[in-house]
Amino acid sequence: MGNEVMVGFGGKQAWLAVAGDDASAVLEALGLRDLGPVPWREGIDLAHLTDDRVAVTPPLPGARDTRWTLAVGRRFIAGSVDVIALSAELHTEVQFFATHRVTELHRWQRAVDGELIRSFGYVGQSGEVTSWFGEPGPAERDAGLPAQLDEDTTVLISERDVFRVADAWSIDPTTLTGRPASGQLRLGATD
């Protein structure tokens, strides 16, 4: 590992934040074959440019004095991730984030031990809120979400708002760039 530094991600991407220290368990729960360690730049690039690769970070310090393992991959945008089932299987908190500034697709979900706590989805291209479950917390309210959603409510969420919620809940992955790597990035494959 030596002098390797982390590489941030987030724009036009989707990722999971899993409370805990076991990257191997995350790979297994996602049904991915562990391809082993990979340099950070290479792993993040593969996760961003392919549909069959997922980069998994070592545990990183984050919100609420919790260590978070992040799993990032374009495949999470195309296919849905069942955060409820994943959090039940791993017996921990699992968060999902997605943002794509071209269509202004912005989503986040949070589940703890198999129970959905919060879900929000928005497509700015159409101005449509696609999912809403639970009450918005302080970070979401700071991003401009109302306490409740009704037919007269206008919502305007940006990519930056997704990162703010991620930072409050776990980790803003855009802030990783240039920081010393605390461990190796692992690459997982769907086949």
LUMRO-394910 format. One line per 8 residues: number of its first residue (from 0); their letters; for each residue x, y, z of N, C-alpha, C. Coordinates in nm, 2 decimals, always signed. Layout:
<atoms>
NUM) A) X Y Z X Y Z X Y Z  ...
</atoms>
This chain:
<atoms>
0) MGNEVMVG) +0.08 -0.12 +0.00 +0.00 +0.00 +0.00 +0.09 +0.12 +0.00  +0.18 +0.13 +0.09 +0.28 +0.24 +0.09 +0.22 +0.38 +0.09  +0.24 +0.46 -0.01 +0.20 +0.60 -0.01 +0.07 +0.61 -0.09  -0.01 +0.51 -0.11 -0.13 +0.52 -0.18 -0.23 +0.61 -0.12  -0.30 +0.69 -0.20 -0.40 +0.78 -0.15 -0.54 +0.74 -0.20  -0.64 +0.78 -0.13 -0.78 +0.74 -0.17 -0.82 +0.83 -0.28  -0.92 +0.78 -0.36 -0.98 +0.85 -0.47 -1.13 +0.86 -0.44  -1.18 +0.99 -0.44 -1.32 +1.01 -0.41 -1.41 +0.98 -0.53
8) FGGKQAWL) -1.53 +0.97 -0.51 -1.63 +0.94 -0.61 -1.76 +1.01 -0.57  -1.86 +1.00 -0.65 -2.00 +1.05 -0.62 -2.08 +1.09 -0.74  -2.02 +1.18 -0.82 -2.10 +1.23 -0.94 -2.13 +1.12 -1.04  -2.25 +1.11 -1.08 -2.29 +1.01 -1.18 -2.26 +0.87 -1.13  -2.30 +0.85 -1.00 -2.26 +0.72 -0.94 -2.36 +0.68 -0.83  -2.35 +0.56 -0.79 -2.43 +0.51 -0.68 -2.34 +0.43 -0.58  -2.37 +0.43 -0.45 -2.29 +0.36 -0.36 -2.37 +0.33 -0.24  -2.31 +0.23 -0.16 -2.37 +0.19 -0.03 -2.27 +0.23 +0.08
16) AVAGDDAS) -2.33 +0.26 +0.19 -2.25 +0.28 +0.31 -2.30 +0.18 +0.41  -2.21 +0.09 +0.46 -2.24 -0.02 +0.55 -2.17 +0.00 +0.68  -2.24 +0.01 +0.79 -2.18 +0.03 +0.92 -2.10 -0.10 +0.95  -1.97 -0.08 +0.98 -1.90 -0.20 +1.02 -1.76 -0.21 +0.95  -1.69 -0.31 +0.99 -1.55 -0.33 +0.94 -1.52 -0.44 +0.85  -1.63 -0.51 +0.80 -1.60 -0.63 +0.72 -1.63 -0.62 +0.58  -1.53 -0.58 +0.50 -1.55 -0.56 +0.35 -1.58 -0.69 +0.29  -1.53 -0.80 +0.33 -1.55 -0.93 +0.27 -1.70 -0.97 +0.29
24) AVLEALGL) -1.76 -0.94 +0.41 -1.90 -0.97 +0.43 -1.99 -0.89 +0.34  -1.95 -0.76 +0.31 -2.02 -0.68 +0.22 -2.02 -0.74 +0.08  -1.90 -0.78 +0.03 -1.89 -0.84 -0.10 -1.98 -0.97 -0.11  -1.97 -1.05 -0.01 -2.05 -1.17 -0.01 -2.20 -1.15 -0.01  -2.24 -1.05 +0.08 -2.39 -1.02 +0.09 -2.44 -0.96 -0.05  -2.35 -0.90 -0.12 -2.39 -0.84 -0.25 -2.38 -0.95 -0.36  -2.34 -1.07 -0.33 -2.33 -1.18 -0.43 -2.21 -1.15 -0.53  -2.11 -1.09 -0.48 -2.00 -1.05 -0.57 -1.88 -1.15 -0.55
32) RDLGPVPW) -1.81 -1.18 -0.66 -1.69 -1.26 -0.65 -1.58 -1.16 -0.61  -1.50 -1.19 -0.51 -1.39 -1.10 -0.46 -1.27 -1.12 -0.56  -1.24 -1.01 -0.63 -1.12 -1.02 -0.72 -0.99 -0.97 -0.66  -1.00 -0.94 -0.53 -0.88 -0.90 -0.45 -0.86 -0.75 -0.45  -0.74 -0.72 -0.40 -0.70 -0.58 -0.39 -0.67 -0.52 -0.52  -0.70 -0.39 -0.53 -0.67 -0.31 -0.66 -0.63 -0.17 -0.62  -0.54 -0.11 -0.69 -0.51 +0.03 -0.66 -0.64 +0.12 -0.67  -0.64 +0.22 -0.58 -0.76 +0.30 -0.56 -0.81 +0.36 -0.70
40) REGIDLAH) -0.72 +0.42 -0.77 -0.76 +0.49 -0.90 -0.82 +0.39 -0.99  -0.76 +0.27 -1.01 -0.80 +0.17 -1.10 -0.94 +0.12 -1.06  -0.96 +0.09 -0.93 -1.08 +0.03 -0.88 -1.20 +0.13 -0.89  -1.18 +0.25 -0.86 -1.29 +0.35 -0.87 -1.32 +0.37 -1.02  -1.22 +0.38 -1.10 -1.25 +0.39 -1.25 -1.33 +0.27 -1.30  -1.29 +0.15 -1.26 -1.37 +0.03 -1.31 -1.51 +0.03 -1.26  -1.53 +0.07 -1.13 -1.66 +0.08 -1.08 -1.75 +0.19 -1.15  -1.68 +0.29 -1.19 -1.76 +0.40 -1.26 -1.79 +0.37 -1.41
48) LTDDRVAV) -1.70 +0.29 -1.47 -1.71 +0.27 -1.62 -1.77 +0.14 -1.66  -1.79 +0.05 -1.57 -1.84 -0.08 -1.60 -1.97 -0.11 -1.52  -2.04 -0.21 -1.57 -2.17 -0.25 -1.50 -2.15 -0.37 -1.41  -2.03 -0.43 -1.42 -2.01 -0.56 -1.35 -1.90 -0.56 -1.24  -1.85 -0.44 -1.21 -1.75 -0.43 -1.11 -1.80 -0.33 -1.00  -1.76 -0.37 -0.88 -1.79 -0.29 -0.76 -1.67 -0.27 -0.68  -1.63 -0.15 -0.64 -1.52 -0.12 -0.56 -1.56 -0.11 -0.41  -1.49 -0.18 -0.32 -1.53 -0.18 -0.18 -1.41 -0.13 -0.10
56) TPPLPGAR) -1.44 -0.02 -0.02 -1.33 +0.04 +0.06 -1.30 -0.04 +0.18  -1.19 -0.01 +0.24 -1.16 -0.06 +0.38 -1.26 +0.02 +0.47  -1.27 -0.02 +0.59 -1.35 +0.06 +0.69 -1.30 +0.20 +0.70  -1.38 +0.30 +0.70 -1.34 +0.44 +0.71 -1.42 +0.51 +0.82  -1.35 +0.60 +0.89 -1.42 +0.67 +1.00 -1.52 +0.77 +0.94  -1.64 +0.78 +1.01 -1.74 +0.87 +0.95 -1.83 +0.92 +1.06  -1.95 +0.95 +1.02 -2.05 +1.01 +1.10 -2.09 +0.92 +1.22  -2.12 +0.99 +1.33 -2.16 +0.92 +1.46 -2.05 +0.83 +1.51
64) DTRWTLAV) -1.93 +0.87 +1.49 -1.81 +0.79 +1.54 -1.82 +0.64 +1.50  -1.87 +0.62 +1.38 -1.89 +0.48 +1.33 -1.80 +0.46 +1.21  -1.75 +0.34 +1.19 -1.67 +0.30 +1.08 -1.76 +0.25 +0.97  -1.74 +0.30 +0.85 -1.83 +0.27 +0.73 -1.75 +0.20 +0.62  -1.80 +0.10 +0.56 -1.74 +0.04 +0.45 -1.83 +0.08 +0.33  -1.77 +0.14 +0.23 -1.84 +0.19 +0.11 -1.83 +0.09 +0.00  -1.93 +0.07 -0.07 -1.93 -0.01 -0.20 -1.99 +0.07 -0.31  -1.91 +0.09 -0.41 -1.95 +0.19 -0.52 -1.95 +0.11 -0.65
72) GRRFIAGS) -2.05 +0.14 -0.73 -2.05 +0.09 -0.87 -2.17 +0.14 -0.95  -2.14 +0.16 -1.08 -2.25 +0.20 -1.17 -2.36 +0.10 -1.17  -2.33 -0.02 -1.14 -2.44 -0.12 -1.15 -2.55 -0.09 -1.05  -2.52 -0.02 -0.94 -2.62 +0.02 -0.84 -2.72 +0.12 -0.90  -2.68 +0.20 -1.00 -2.78 +0.29 -1.06 -2.88 +0.22 -1.14  -2.83 +0.13 -1.22 -2.92 +0.05 -1.31 -3.01 -0.05 -1.24  -2.96 -0.12 -1.14 -3.04 -0.21 -1.07 -3.07 -0.16 -0.93  -3.18 -0.21 -0.88 -3.21 -0.16 -0.74 -3.14 -0.25 -0.64
80) VDVIALSA) -3.10 -0.19 -0.53 -3.04 -0.25 -0.42 -3.14 -0.26 -0.31  -3.16 -0.38 -0.26 -3.25 -0.40 -0.15 -3.18 -0.37 -0.01  -3.18 -0.25 +0.03 -3.11 -0.21 +0.15 -3.18 -0.28 +0.27  -3.30 -0.31 +0.27 -3.37 -0.37 +0.38 -3.32 -0.51 +0.40  -3.31 -0.59 +0.29 -3.26 -0.73 +0.30 -3.11 -0.73 +0.33  -3.04 -0.64 +0.27 -2.89 -0.63 +0.30 -2.87 -0.59 +0.45  -2.94 -0.50 +0.50 -2.92 -0.46 +0.64 -2.96 -0.58 +0.73  -3.06 -0.65 +0.70 -3.10 -0.77 +0.78 -3.00 -0.88 +0.77
88) ELHTEVQF) -2.94 -0.90 +0.66 -2.84 -1.01 +0.64 -2.71 -0.97 +0.72  -2.68 -0.85 +0.71 -2.55 -0.80 +0.77 -2.57 -0.76 +0.92  -2.70 -0.75 +0.96 -2.73 -0.71 +1.10 -2.67 -0.57 +1.14  -2.69 -0.48 +1.05 -2.63 -0.35 +1.07 -2.71 -0.24 +0.99  -2.66 -0.12 +0.99 -2.72 -0.01 +0.91 -2.66 -0.01 +0.77  -2.75 +0.00 +0.67 -2.70 +0.01 +0.53 -2.77 +0.13 +0.47  -2.70 +0.21 +0.40 -2.75 +0.33 +0.33 -2.72 +0.32 +0.18  -2.81 +0.37 +0.10 -2.79 +0.37 -0.04 -2.80 +0.52 -0.09
96) FATHRVTE) -2.71 +0.55 -0.18 -2.71 +0.69 -0.24 -2.69 +0.68 -0.39  -2.76 +0.76 -0.46 -2.74 +0.76 -0.61 -2.76 +0.91 -0.65  -2.67 +0.95 -0.75 -2.69 +1.08 -0.81 -2.64 +1.08 -0.95  -2.72 +1.14 -1.04 -2.68 +1.15 -1.18 -2.73 +1.28 -1.23  -2.63 +1.37 -1.24 -2.67 +1.51 -1.27 -2.73 +1.54 -1.41  -2.71 +1.45 -1.50 -2.77 +1.47 -1.64 -2.92 +1.46 -1.63  -2.98 +1.36 -1.57 -3.12 +1.35 -1.55 -3.17 +1.41 -1.42  -3.07 +1.46 -1.33 -3.10 +1.50 -1.20 -3.17 +1.40 -1.12
104) LHRWQRAV) -3.13 +1.27 -1.13 -3.17 +1.16 -1.05 -3.10 +1.17 -0.92  -3.17 +1.17 -0.81 -3.11 +1.18 -0.67 -3.19 +1.09 -0.58  -3.12 +0.99 -0.52 -3.19 +0.90 -0.43 -3.11 +0.87 -0.30  -3.18 +0.84 -0.19 -3.11 +0.79 -0.08 -3.21 +0.71 +0.00  -3.15 +0.61 +0.07 -3.23 +0.52 +0.16 -3.15 +0.48 +0.28  -3.22 +0.44 +0.38 -3.15 +0.41 +0.51 -3.23 +0.30 +0.57  -3.16 +0.18 +0.60 -3.23 +0.07 +0.67 -3.13 +0.03 +0.79  -3.20 -0.02 +0.90 -3.12 -0.07 +1.01 -3.18 -0.20 +1.05
112) DGELIRSF) -3.09 -0.30 +1.05 -3.13 -0.44 +1.09 -3.26 -0.48 +1.03  -3.28 -0.46 +0.90 -3.39 -0.51 +0.82 -3.51 -0.42 +0.83  -3.50 -0.30 +0.88 -3.61 -0.21 +0.89 -3.58 -0.08 +0.81  -3.67 -0.05 +0.72 -3.65 +0.08 +0.64 -3.68 +0.20 +0.73  -3.59 +0.29 +0.74 -3.60 +0.41 +0.83 -3.64 +0.53 +0.74  -3.57 +0.54 +0.62 -3.60 +0.66 +0.54 -3.57 +0.62 +0.39  -3.65 +0.68 +0.30 -3.63 +0.66 +0.16 -3.68 +0.79 +0.09  -3.59 +0.84 +0.00 -3.63 +0.95 -0.08 -3.57 +0.94 -0.22
120) GYVGQSGE) -3.65 +0.97 -0.32 -3.61 +0.96 -0.46 -3.66 +1.08 -0.53  -3.59 +1.13 -0.63 -3.63 +1.26 -0.70 -3.57 +1.25 -0.84  -3.65 +1.29 -0.94 -3.60 +1.31 -1.07 -3.62 +1.45 -1.11  -3.52 +1.53 -1.12 -3.53 +1.67 -1.14 -3.58 +1.70 -1.29  -3.54 +1.61 -1.38 -3.58 +1.63 -1.52 -3.73 +1.65 -1.53  -3.81 +1.57 -1.45 -3.95 +1.58 -1.45 -4.01 +1.65 -1.33  -3.92 +1.68 -1.23 -3.97 +1.74 -1.11 -4.05 +1.64 -1.02  -4.03 +1.51 -1.04 -4.11 +1.41 -0.97 -4.04 +1.35 -0.85
128) VTSWFGEP) -4.11 +1.35 -0.74 -4.06 +1.27 -0.62 -4.10 +1.13 -0.64  -4.00 +1.04 -0.66 -4.03 +0.90 -0.69 -4.05 +0.81 -0.57  -3.99 +0.85 -0.46 -4.01 +0.77 -0.33 -4.00 +0.87 -0.21  -4.08 +0.83 -0.11 -4.08 +0.91 +0.01 -4.13 +0.82 +0.12  -4.05 +0.79 +0.21 -4.09 +0.70 +0.33 -4.02 +0.76 +0.45  -4.09 +0.77 +0.56 -4.03 +0.82 +0.68 -4.02 +0.98 +0.68  -3.97 +1.03 +0.79 -3.96 +1.17 +0.81 -3.82 +1.22 +0.78  -3.81 +1.33 +0.71 -3.67 +1.38 +0.68 -3.60 +1.43 +0.81
136) GPAERDAG) -3.48 +1.39 +0.82 -3.40 +1.44 +0.93 -3.34 +1.57 +0.91  -3.26 +1.62 +1.00 -3.20 +1.76 +0.99 -3.12 +1.78 +0.86  -3.04 +1.68 +0.82 -2.96 +1.70 +0.70 -3.05 +1.72 +0.57  -3.16 +1.64 +0.57 -3.25 +1.65 +0.46 -3.33 +1.78 +0.46  -3.36 +1.83 +0.58 -3.43 +1.95 +0.59 -3.34 +2.07 +0.55  -3.21 +2.06 +0.59 -3.11 +2.16 +0.55 -3.09 +2.16 +0.39  -3.12 +2.04 +0.33 -3.11 +2.03 +0.18 -3.24 +2.09 +0.12  -3.34 +2.13 +0.20 -3.45 +2.19 +0.14 -3.58 +2.10 +0.14
144) LPAQLDED) -3.57 +1.98 +0.19 -3.69 +1.90 +0.19 -3.79 +1.95 +0.30  -3.92 +1.94 +0.27 -4.02 +1.98 +0.37 -4.04 +1.86 +0.47  -4.10 +1.89 +0.58 -4.13 +1.79 +0.68 -4.22 +1.69 +0.63  -4.31 +1.73 +0.54 -4.41 +1.63 +0.48 -4.42 +1.67 +0.33  -4.46 +1.57 +0.26 -4.48 +1.59 +0.12 -4.63 +1.59 +0.08  -4.68 +1.69 +0.02 -4.81 +1.69 -0.03 -4.81 +1.73 -0.18  -4.93 +1.73 -0.24 -4.93 +1.76 -0.39 -4.89 +1.90 -0.42  -4.90 +2.00 -0.33 -4.86 +2.13 -0.36 -4.71 +2.16 -0.32
152) TTVLISER) -4.64 +2.07 -0.28 -4.50 +2.09 -0.24 -4.41 +2.08 -0.36  -4.33 +2.18 -0.37 -4.22 +2.18 -0.48 -4.09 +2.13 -0.41  -4.03 +2.04 -0.47 -3.90 +1.99 -0.42 -3.79 +2.02 -0.53  -3.68 +2.07 -0.48 -3.57 +2.09 -0.57 -3.44 +2.04 -0.50  -3.39 +1.93 -0.54 -3.27 +1.87 -0.48 -3.16 +1.86 -0.59  -3.04 +1.88 -0.54 -2.92 +1.87 -0.64 -2.83 +1.76 -0.59  -2.73 +1.74 -0.68 -2.63 +1.64 -0.65 -2.55 +1.68 -0.52  -2.53 +1.80 -0.50 -2.46 +1.84 -0.37 -2.54 +1.81 -0.25
160) DVFRVADA) -2.67 +1.81 -0.26 -2.76 +1.77 -0.15 -2.74 +1.63 -0.11  -2.72 +1.54 -0.21 -2.70 +1.40 -0.18 -2.57 +1.38 -0.10  -2.47 +1.46 -0.14 -2.34 +1.45 -0.06 -2.36 +1.50 +0.08  -2.44 +1.60 +0.10 -2.46 +1.65 +0.23 -2.53 +1.55 +0.32  -2.63 +1.48 +0.27 -2.70 +1.38 +0.34 -2.61 +1.27 +0.37  -2.53 +1.23 +0.27 -2.43 +1.12 +0.29 -2.33 +1.15 +0.40  -2.29 +1.28 +0.41 -2.19 +1.32 +0.51 -2.25 +1.32 +0.65  -2.38 +1.36 +0.66 -2.45 +1.36 +0.79 -2.48 +1.21 +0.84
168) WSIDPTTL) -2.51 +1.12 +0.74 -2.54 +0.99 +0.78 -2.42 +0.90 +0.79  -2.32 +0.91 +0.71 -2.21 +0.82 +0.71 -2.08 +0.89 +0.66  -2.06 +0.90 +0.53 -1.94 +0.96 +0.47 -1.98 +1.03 +0.33  -1.93 +1.15 +0.31 -1.94 +1.21 +0.18 -1.82 +1.16 +0.10  -1.84 +1.07 +0.00 -1.73 +1.01 -0.07 -1.65 +1.11 -0.15  -1.70 +1.22 -0.18 -1.62 +1.32 -0.26 -1.50 +1.38 -0.18  -1.51 +1.36 -0.05 -1.40 +1.41 +0.04 -1.29 +1.32 +0.06  -1.29 +1.20 +0.00 -1.18 +1.10 +0.02 -1.06 +1.14 -0.07
176) TGRPASGQ) -1.07 +1.21 -0.17 -0.96 +1.24 -0.27 -0.84 +1.29 -0.20  -0.73 +1.23 -0.22 -0.60 +1.27 -0.17 -0.57 +1.24 -0.03  -0.66 +1.18 +0.05 -0.63 +1.14 +0.19 -0.56 +1.01 +0.18  -0.47 +0.99 +0.28 -0.39 +0.86 +0.28 -0.49 +0.74 +0.29  -0.46 +0.64 +0.22 -0.54 +0.52 +0.22 -0.52 +0.45 +0.35  -0.63 +0.41 +0.42 -0.63 +0.34 +0.54 -0.62 +0.19 +0.52  -0.63 +0.15 +0.40 -0.63 +0.01 +0.36 -0.65 -0.01 +0.22  -0.65 -0.13 +0.17 -0.67 -0.16 +0.03 -0.81 -0.15 -0.01
184) LRLGATD) -0.83 -0.11 -0.14 -0.96 -0.11 -0.20 -0.97 -0.25 -0.26  -1.09 -0.31 -0.25 -1.11 -0.45 -0.31 -1.21 -0.43 -0.42  -1.20 -0.52 -0.52 -1.28 -0.52 -0.63 -1.37 -0.64 -0.64  -1.50 -0.62 -0.66 -1.59 -0.74 -0.67 -1.65 -0.74 -0.81  -1.69 -0.86 -0.85 -1.74 -0.88 -0.99 -1.87 -0.96 -0.98  -1.96 -0.93 -1.07 -2.09 -1.00 -1.07 -2.07 -1.14 -1.12  -1.97 -1.17 -1.20 -1.95 -1.30 -1.25 -1.80 -1.33 -1.27
</atoms>
